[in-house]
């Protein structure tokens, strides 16, 4: 609980009275979220003292409890080291949040429908947050809180390379428990066991809760499996993380089967909670989480688990489902940096396809995104959908520039305490199951300067070595997959650097030739 907090007293709520939230649909400002600059979040806390947040009696979460949680976590990121996290949020409370939300999420269909009929209704769609807690707080400050006529749809990738993945996920789970029908949490490509391992989410939970971190990590992985896959707004707007998916009904066309788009009815029939038991169901889930649009017509297999689909497929899906808009996320400025045919996402959004039946949009909500050694000075964005038909998305871009750095635990002499590898606390999956506590990392120190870290990312082409042969059992299958993907990422990075160097040399040659022509013309004059 926060004591002495300026700003909280300016907006109190009657416990257990959700209807009082109706007046929060307009943007509001709370002093707790204001920072040291116009575009920052955090900052001036003065004499605020923090006390551990306790789980409410009979799990009756109130708006005030959620506001206190957000304020405490925000304060924590500015003033405390990660090892002090249990002093703010005890392990038992974090577990209760995950377990309580999982029970709610598990009852939802794969595709959650939202029917907005009130003239004052509004839906806010948020894309990838990737561990950017302060971007989430900025969105709530600008757009208001969830309420009876104010829906929020989060399209996945709550965890990522940002410093505060756990905090983002817990805040969203708290809102889900408070207003389960007004806050929709969809599954992203990061919300899988393999992705969570690559993103060091286990290490993040263990840095905060030490030996108890692996228990919370395991519960989060289970919670990921309960997250729905898509949402439909007022029978007009389709929202998902990656995009379209292939139908299980294959029609034979001469010798080659054609790829058909799946329907919403097929999507709802997939058993999302037991991924891995059926190749067919795995395929649909992978497509929903990993697929990407491109500008060429057609539907084809993509670089990893998803599909690539063109404007003709967007038109077909919208027409068959009687929809007008597709909103997805999954791609930020890093993914679009090598795709000149697509929008660069530097404003946080892109209109990718405009067809007869409607449009396809991509939204990305993590501003000032970093991927390895490269920083993107991008804005984040969210989408506002409003009556009468919710088919004209309004994009709101923003930037949170001043955010706190992750504070490491310090020794008594002031030096940084090296964190022990936490793979050994894993639940038995992956490398830990075969006794490897230090698997090869996707973060590679540069030979020229070991202090600079290159963060590898998924290459946009077909992986060598895939598909893996049948008969490889776990955990070896996951380990082989991890290693093949890492090797391909290294190859792609080397190729990318070679291409950039070659382009630079070509550009220098052209510049030199141009200067020589200008010199000759000057001499002639």
PyMOL commands that set and color helices and strands:
alter all, ss='L'
color gray80, all
select helices_A, chain A and resi 8-10+18-24+31-33+57-59+63-79+82-88+91-105+133-143+165-178+193-198+201-226+264-269+272-274+279-290+311-321+333-336+423-425+430-434+476-524
alter helices_A, ss='H'
color red, helices_A
select strands_A, chain A and resi 2-3+49-50+111-114+122-126+150-154+183-185+230-233+237-240+251-253+256-258+292-293+299-301+307-309+325-328+349-355+358-363+370-371+374-375+380-386+394-398+443-446+449-455
alter strands_A, ss='S'
color yellow, strands_A
deselect
rebuild
show_as cartoon
